[in-house]
Amino acid sequence: MGTITRLNGSNLYWLGRYTERVFTTLDSFFNYFDLMIDVDKDSYVKYLEKIGAPNIYTDDNDFFDRYLFDKTDPNSLRSNLERAMDNGIVLREAIKSSSLSYLQLALNMFKSVRGTRKVRYDLLPVKDDLYAFWGSVEDNMEDLEGRDLIYIGKAVERLDLYVRLSYKDEDIRRVFDYMTVMVHPYENVYNPVLNVEAYKSLEKLLTRGKGIESCRGEALSLISRLVEVKTVNFEYSTEFEFSSPISAHSFTLRCLPLSDDRQIISEPRYIIQPTGGVIWNSRDSFGNSLLCGRIEKPHGKFSFSVKGTASITSSYTVSGKAPVMYAYQSPLTHPGEALTAFYSEHQPTESNVLYRALALADSLYEYMTYEKGATDVHTTAEEALTLGKGVCQDYAHIMLALCRMGGIPCRYVAGLACDEGETHAWVEVNDGSRWYGLDPVNNCLISTHYLKLCHGRDYADCPIESGCYVGITESTQTVRSCVAQ
């Protein structure tokens, strides 16, 4: 595959999908905009139903502005173009800087025309920029298989939107035929991996002679399964070395990830050293998986490791209602003067829970400085905010405090992330039916690069390792983690 690895194969595919999403949506959006002006100002509600996006807008004017330009709206055209740009930056060496520059031009246009009177005409150059981007990729990418993966992403996205927006059957079949040419040479080569069963079922559905209108739901379900989720191998280990032997060592470990809506864990394996102790599995009151044990004999080292495989979707949400305890402050998040003043200054006005949380994350990201060694595991959110610096645990605690001050139930998450080399912390906020994962350190929604281990009200509820022993000693700790394909 030349310069295209299995890891950035996923980036290539989503680069194709995001750019196509912006391009095709610009065409269809303004047809509904005309209906809003000339016939029915609430026609945007039908549009949102068709594309499967939640109606979080107060009226037609709010929809028109935010759906096009609001970067905090995960469904907006600008946020999709931002995600395309993020993937493009990762792929700069493969797609070349000249190609990336066209995405930047399109993004600059979205930033500059918001609020103008001729938005429809002002955004026309965006389509030209995307045409130029695809043409530049065609001319400059040396890896032809990688280039085709961008086109596969484009085709899947266009197929999805054409079905959702009731394009003509012949247009839908034409897109599918184009995709067929692209995918056949590369079945089971890339990550993402083609789901051959879903592909063949969709092919049969589209060629049976019946209109798409009669089987839209089934078609969309098959399209969503055309490309499998990202599969990663994960490994986490911790070793303690004691200056003198300890004994009667009881411990609790939260290092075994559980499956949920966005991650499916398979083949988890663990090793605990020294051997010879009593080990058992359990669950805590937050639903986390526990490895509990006791080692009676003296030992100068203690280590544990876990490894396995996880299939992770691109979704940043899991279903579930928030128990009432997550609405209240916990010992490490209780606000003082600094947090109260910060929230008063940066209190969000958005009505949507996710957008309020994203606004708070923006303010926190601008204010704090990431610095190791400035805090420890006992530092409270109030203390970290006063310092103005800290690590992922501190960012998460401050974010939890701010969200709870705003009436948003939320919880602390400990897990693993690509390129971290150690554990990472983020938060999940709840809107009444779903949890949304946000990483305040990187000011982003979580992605396929994040693997969740455990959660609680704050760090004290879910440390990866805790325990007690008999002995007078000092210890050093070494932590290693890896999430990779």
C-alpha positions in Angstrom: 0.0 0.0 0.0 3.0 2.3 -0.2 2.7 5.2 2.3 -0.9 4.4 3.3 -1.0 2.5 6.6 -4.0 0.8 8.1 -4.3 3.6 10.6 -4.5 6.5 8.1 -6.6 4.4 5.8 -9.4 5.3 8.1 -8.5 9.0 7.8 -8.6 8.7 4.0 -12.0 7.1 4.0 -13.5 9.8 6.3 -11.8 12.6 4.4 -13.8 11.4 1.4 -17.0 11.2 3.4 -16.7 14.6 5.0 -15.8 16.5 1.8 -18.7 14.8 -0.1 -21.1 15.6 2.8 -20.4 19.3 2.5 -20.5 19.3 -1.3 -23.8 17.3 -1.7 -25.5 19.0 1.3 -24.8 22.5 -0.3 -26.9 21.3 -3.3 -29.8 20.0 -1.3 -29.9 22.5 1.6 -30.8 25.5 -0.5 -33.7 23.6 -2.1 -35.2 23.4 1.4 -34.2 27.0 2.1 -36.3 28.1 -0.9 -39.2 26.2 0.6 -38.7 27.9 4.0 -38.9 31.3 2.3 -41.7 30.7 -0.2 -43.9 28.0 1.2 -43.3 26.7 4.8 -40.8 28.2 7.2 -40.9 24.9 9.2 -39.8 22.7 6.2 -36.3 22.5 7.7 -37.8 20.1 10.3 -38.6 17.6 7.5 -35.1 18.1 6.1 -33.6 17.2 9.5 -35.8 14.1 9.7 -34.6 13.0 6.3 -30.9 13.3 7.1 -31.3 11.8 10.6 -30.1 14.9 12.5 -31.7 16.1 15.8 -33.8 19.3 15.8 -31.9 21.5 18.2 -32.9 24.7 16.6 -35.3 27.3 17.9 -36.7 28.4 14.5 -35.9 28.6 10.8 -33.5 31.5 11.2 -31.6 29.7 13.9 -31.4 26.6 11.7 -30.2 28.5 8.7 -27.4 30.2 10.6 -26.2 27.3 12.9 -26.6 24.4 10.4 -24.3 26.2 8.0 -21.8 28.0 10.2 -21.8 26.9 13.8 -18.6 24.9 14.4 -20.0 23.6 17.8 -22.9 22.0 16.0 -21.7 18.5 15.0 -24.1 18.4 12.1 -23.3 21.7 10.6 -21.5 22.1 7.3 -18.7 24.0 8.9 -18.0 21.3 11.6 -18.0 18.7 8.9 -15.5 20.7 6.9 -13.4 21.2 10.0 -13.3 17.4 10.5 -12.3 17.0 6.8 -9.5 19.5 7.5 -8.4 17.6 10.6 -8.1 14.4 8.5 -6.3 16.3 5.8 -3.7 17.6 8.2 -3.0 14.0 9.4 -2.6 13.0 5.7 -0.6 16.0 4.6 2.4 13.9 3.3 0.1 11.6 1.3 -2.3 14.1 -0.2 0.3 16.9 -0.5 0.0 20.5 0.9 -1.3 21.8 -2.4 -4.4 19.7 -2.1 -4.8 20.6 1.6 -4.8 24.3 0.6 -8.1 24.0 -1.2 -9.8 22.7 2.0 -8.4 25.7 3.8 -9.8 28.0 1.2 -13.3 26.4 1.6 -13.0 26.6 5.4 -12.0 30.3 5.2 -15.1 31.0 3.0 -17.4 29.5 5.7 -15.7 31.7 8.3 -15.9 34.9 6.3 -19.5 34.9 4.9 -21.5 34.2 8.0 -24.1 37.0 8.4 -23.8 38.3 4.8 -27.0 38.9 2.8 -26.1 36.6 -0.1 -25.0 33.5 1.6 -26.3 31.2 -1.1 -24.0 32.9 -3.7 -21.2 33.6 -1.3 -20.9 29.8 -0.6 -20.7 28.8 -4.3 -16.9 29.0 -4.3 -16.8 26.3 -1.6 -18.0 23.8 -4.2 -15.3 25.0 -6.6 -12.7 24.6 -3.9 -13.9 21.0 -3.2 -13.7 20.2 -7.0 -10.2 21.6 -7.0 -9.3 19.5 -3.9 -10.4 16.3 -5.5 -8.7 17.2 -8.7 -5.4 17.9 -6.9 -5.7 14.6 -5.0 -6.1 12.9 -8.4 -3.0 14.6 -9.8 -0.7 14.5 -6.8 -1.3 11.4 -4.7 1.4 8.8 -5.5 -0.5 6.0 -3.8 -3.4 5.1 -6.1 -5.0 2.7 -3.7 -5.0 5.4 -1.0 -6.5 7.9 -3.5 -9.3 5.4 -4.3 -10.1 5.0 -0.7 -11.0 8.7 -0.6 -13.3 8.1 -3.5 -14.9 5.1 -1.8 -15.7 7.4 1.1 -17.1 10.0 -1.3 -19.3 7.3 -2.9 -20.6 5.9 0.4 -21.5 9.4 1.6 -23.2 10.4 -1.6 -25.1 7.1 -1.7 -26.3 7.7 1.9 -27.4 11.3 1.2 -29.1 10.4 -2.1 -31.2 7.8 -0.4 -32.1 10.0 2.5 -33.0 13.0 0.4 -35.1 11.0 -2.1 -33.0 11.4 -5.2 -34.1 9.6 -8.3 -33.6 5.8 -8.4 -31.4 6.0 -11.5 -29.1 8.6 -9.7 -28.8 6.3 -6.7 -28.0 3.3 -8.8 -25.4 5.3 -10.8 -23.6 6.2 -7.5 -23.7 2.6 -6.4 -22.2 1.4 -9.8 -19.4 4.0 -9.4 -18.7 2.7 -5.9 -18.7 -0.9 -7.2 -15.9 -0.1 -9.6 -13.9 1.3 -6.7 -14.5 -1.3 -4.0 -14.1 -4.6 -5.9 -10.3 -4.5 -6.3 -9.8 -3.7 -2.6 -12.2 -6.0 -0.7 -10.8 -6.7 2.8 -7.5 -4.8 2.1 -8.0 -1.5 4.0 -9.1 -0.4 7.4 -12.0 0.5 7.1 -12.8 -2.9 5.8 -15.6 -3.5 3.3 -18.5 -5.5 4.8 -19.0 -7.8 1.8 -22.3 -9.2 3.1 -23.8 -5.7 3.5 -22.5 -4.7 0.1 -24.0 -7.7 -1.7 -27.4 -7.2 0.1 -27.5 -3.6 -0.9 -26.6 -4.5 -4.5 -29.5 -7.0 -4.5 -31.8 -4.4 -3.0 -31.0 -1.7 -5.6 -31.2 -4.0 -8.6 -34.5 -5.8 -7.8 -36.6 -3.3 -9.8 -38.5 -1.8 -7.0 -38.3 1.9 -6.0 -36.0 3.0 -3.2 -38.8 4.8 -1.6 -40.4 1.5 -0.5 -37.2 0.2 1.2 -35.4 3.4 2.3 -34.9 2.2 5.9 -33.4 -1.1 4.8 -31.1 0.6 2.3 -29.9 3.1 4.9 -29.2 0.3 7.4 -27.1 -1.5 4.8 -25.2 1.6 3.7 -24.3 2.3 7.4 -22.8 -1.2 7.5 -20.8 -1.0 4.3 -17.7 -0.2 6.1 -16.8 -1.9 9.4 -15.7 -0.1 12.6 -12.1 0.5 13.5 -10.4 -2.5 15.2 -7.5 -1.8 17.5 -5.2 -3.8 19.7 -4.8 -2.3 23.2 -2.3 -3.0 26.0 -1.9 -1.5 29.4 0.6 -2.3 32.1 1.7 -0.9 35.5 4.6 -2.0 37.6 5.4 -1.0 41.2 8.8 -1.6 42.7 9.1 -1.4 46.5 12.2 -0.3 48.4 11.6 -3.2 50.9 9.2 -6.2 50.6 5.5 -5.9 51.4 3.0 -8.6 52.4 -0.7 -9.1 53.0 -1.3 -7.1 49.8 -5.0 -6.5 48.9 -5.7 -4.7 45.6 -8.5 -3.6 43.3 -7.9 -3.0 39.6 -10.1 -1.3 37.1 -8.1 -2.1 34.0 -10.6 -4.4 32.1 -12.7 -2.4 29.6 -16.3 -3.3 29.1 -18.3 -3.4 25.9 -21.0 -0.7 25.2 -22.6 1.1 22.2 -19.3 2.4 20.9 -16.7 -0.2 21.8 -16.9 -4.0 21.6 -14.1 -5.8 23.6 -12.9 -9.2 22.5 -10.2 -11.5 23.8 -9.3 -9.6 26.9 -6.4 -11.2 28.8 -4.6 -10.1 32.0 -1.5 -11.1 33.9 -0.9 -10.3 37.6 2.5 -10.8 39.2 3.6 -12.2 41.5 1.4 -15.3 41.1 0.0 -17.4 43.9 -2.5 -14.9 45.2 -6.3 -15.1 45.3 -8.0 -13.3 42.3 -11.7 -12.7 41.7 -13.9 -10.6 39.4 -16.5 -8.2 40.6 -18.3 -4.9 39.7 -18.4 -1.7 41.6 -21.4 0.5 42.2 -20.7 2.5 39.0 -20.8 -0.6 36.9 -17.0 -0.9 36.3 -15.4 -4.3 35.9 -13.1 -5.1 38.9 -10.1 -7.4 39.3 -9.7 -8.0 43.0 -7.0 -9.9 44.8 -4.8 -10.6 47.8 -1.2 -11.7 47.9 -0.1 -12.9 51.3 3.6 -13.7 50.6 6.3 -11.0 50.8 7.1 -9.4 47.4 9.3 -6.5 46.2 7.5 -5.9 42.9 3.8 -5.9 41.9 2.7 -5.6 38.3 -0.5 -6.1 36.2 -1.2 -5.9 32.5 -4.2 -6.3 30.3 -4.4 -6.7 26.5 -7.0 -7.4 24.0 -8.9 -6.2 20.8 -11.6 -3.6 20.6 -13.9 -2.6 17.7 -14.6 1.1 18.1 -17.2 3.1 16.2 -16.8 6.7 15.1 -19.6 7.7 17.5 -18.9 9.8 20.5 -22.1 8.7 22.3 -23.5 5.8 24.2 -27.1 5.4 25.3 -28.3 5.6 28.9 -29.9 7.9 31.4 -27.8 9.6 34.1 -28.3 8.4 37.7 -29.0 11.4 39.9 -25.6 11.2 41.7 -23.9 12.6 38.5 -25.9 15.9 38.8 -24.2 16.8 42.1 -20.7 17.9 42.9 -18.2 15.4 44.3 -15.3 16.0 46.7 -12.8 16.7 43.9 -15.1 19.0 41.9 -16.7 21.1 44.7 -16.6 24.7 43.5 -15.0 27.6 45.4 -14.5 31.2 44.6 -12.4 30.6 41.5 -14.8 28.2 39.8 -17.8 30.3 40.7 -16.2 33.4 39.2 -15.1 31.4 36.1 -18.6 30.0 35.5 -20.2 33.4 36.0 -17.9 34.8 33.3 -18.3 32.0 30.8 -21.8 30.7 31.5 -23.1 29.3 28.2 -26.4 30.5 26.7 -27.1 27.5 24.4 -30.2 25.5 25.2 -28.8 22.2 24.0 -26.8 20.2 26.6 -24.0 19.2 24.2 -23.5 22.7 23.0 -23.4 24.1 26.5 -20.8 21.6 27.4 -18.8 22.3 24.2 -18.9 26.1 25.0 -17.6 25.4 28.5 -14.8 23.2 27.0 -13.8 26.0 24.7 -13.5 28.5 27.6 -11.5 26.0 29.7 -9.2 25.2 26.8 -8.4 28.8 26.3 -7.7 29.4 30.0 -5.7 26.4 31.1 -2.2 25.3 30.3 -1.3 21.6 30.1 1.7 21.0 32.4 2.9 17.8 34.0 4.0 17.9 37.6 2.1 21.0 38.6 -0.6 18.9 40.3 -1.2 15.4 41.8 -4.0 13.0 42.0 -5.4 14.7 45.1 -5.6 18.2 43.5 -9.2 19.5 43.4 -10.8 21.3 40.5 -10.8 24.5 42.4 -7.0 24.3 43.1 -6.2 23.4 39.5 -8.2 26.3 38.1 -6.5 28.7 40.6 -3.1 27.4 39.3 -4.3 27.7 35.7 -2.4 24.5 34.8 -2.5 20.8 35.2 -3.0 17.5 33.4 -5.9 15.6 31.9 -7.3 14.7 35.4 -7.4 18.3 36.3 -9.0 19.4 33.1 -11.7 16.7 33.5 -12.4 17.7 37.2 -12.8 21.4 36.2 -15.0 20.4 33.3 -17.2 18.3 35.6 -17.5 21.1 38.1 -18.5 23.6 35.5 -21.1 21.3 33.9 -22.7 20.5 37.2 -22.9 24.2 38.0 -24.8 24.5 34.8 -27.2 21.6 35.6 -25.6 19.1 33.3 -25.2 15.6 34.7 -21.7 14.3 33.9 -19.1 11.7 34.9 -15.3 11.3 34.9 -13.8 8.7 32.5 -10.5 7.0 32.7 -9.2 5.2 29.6 -6.5 4.9 26.9 -5.9 7.1 23.9 -3.7 6.7 20.9 -0.2 8.3 21.2 -0.6 8.9 25.0 1.6 6.2 26.3 -0.3 6.2 29.7 -3.8 6.5 30.9 -6.0 9.5 29.8 -9.0 11.2 31.3 -12.0 12.8 29.7 -15.7 13.4 30.6 -19.1 12.3 29.5 -22.2 14.6 29.7 -25.8 13.4 29.6 -28.8 15.0 27.9 -31.4 12.7 29.4 -31.0 9.8 27.1 -27.4 9.6 25.9 -23.8 10.2 27.1 -21.5 12.3 25.0 -17.8 11.9 25.3 -15.7 15.1 25.4 -11.9 15.5 25.9 -11.3 18.9 27.5 -7.5 18.6 27.1 -7.7 18.5 23.3 -11.1 20.4 23.2 -12.8 17.8 21.1 -15.4 15.1 21.0 -13.9 11.6 21.5 -13.3 9.5 18.5 -12.0 6.0 17.5 -8.7 6.9 19.2 -10.3 6.6 22.7 -10.8 3.4 24.6 -12.8 3.6 27.9 -11.7 1.6 31.0 -14.0 2.9 33.8 -16.0 5.9 35.0 -17.2 7.6 38.2 -18.2 10.9 39.8 -14.5 11.9 39.8 -11.0 10.3 39.9 -11.5 9.0 43.4 -14.4 6.8 42.3 -12.4 5.0 39.6 -8.6 4.8 40.1 -7.1 2.2 37.8 -5.3 0.7 40.9 -5.9 0.9 44.6 -5.1 -1.2 47.6 -3.3 -1.6 50.9 -0.5 -3.8 52.3 1.7 -4.5 55.3 5.1 -2.9 55.2 7.2 0.3 55.6 8.4 1.1 52.1 8.7 3.5 49.3 7.6 2.7 45.7 8.2 3.7 42.2 5.6 3.3 39.5 6.0 2.6 35.7 3.0 2.8 33.4 2.8 1.8 29.7 -0.1 1.8 27.4 -0.7 1.4 23.7 -3.7 1.6 21.4 -2.9 0.7 17.8 -4.0 -1.2 14.8 
